Amino acid sequence: MTKLLIHPATKKQFDRLIATPPQSLLLVGSEGVGLGTIAHYLGEKMTNKNSVIKLLPDEKNSIKIDAIRSLRTQLRT
């Protein structure tokens, strides 16, 4: 992955997350701020490239229960 330009304070937070990864992490922000890039960066550093599962809201800005159930199934396997 290319080098990310990250504010030093944010880098310290990322380093703490990488050192002691949580069970899950929810990234929230406006479209286009780089959340996907950050998710993949953290996923690579914490475990491997396949550890990032992208769950996006629908046109009504909500996440359906079927999507949550599917995510739960993916995480169990």
N, C-alpha and C positions, 0 to 999 in steps of 0.2 A: 504494500500500500504506500502511496505517496505520503510525504511528511505533512502532518497537520499543523496549521498555525493556530495555536491555542494560547489563550491568556495564561500567565503563570499561576494565578489563583485557581483557574479551572483545571490546569494540568495537575496541581496538587490534589484536587478532588478526584480526578481520574486515577491518579496513582494510588490513592487510598482505596478506591473501589476495586482496582486491579489486585491490590495486596490482600484484601479481604472481600471477595466478591459476594454480593447478596444473592439470595435465592432467585430473585427476579428484579427487574429494573424497568420502570415506566418512564419513557422520555416523552415530554410534552412540549410543544412549541409551535410557532407559526410555520406555515409551509415555506420551504426554501431556506431555512436557517441551518440546515446541515445535520438534522437529527439522524438521518439514515447513515450518513458518513460516520457520525459519532458512535452509533450503535454497532456498526461493523468494526470500527477501531477497537471499541471496548470488547466486543465479542472475540476478536482475534487475540487480544492481550489476555483475556480471562481464560479462554478455553481453546476454541478453534473457530474456523470460518463458518461452520455450519450451526453455530450456537445462536444466531440471530434469527428470530421469527418476527416477521413484519405483520402487524395487525392494524389495519387502517379503518377509520370510521366510514360509514356509507354516506350517501348524499344528504341524509338528515343529521349528519354528524354524530351518529350513534354506532355502537358496536353490538351486533345482534348476539343473542344467547347461543345460537348455533355456531358462531365464530369462536365464542369462548369455549364451548364444548369441544370443538375441533382442536383448539389450542391445547386443551387439557389432555386430549388423546395423544397429540404429538409429543407432549412433554412426558407422558408415561412410557413411551416406547424408546 
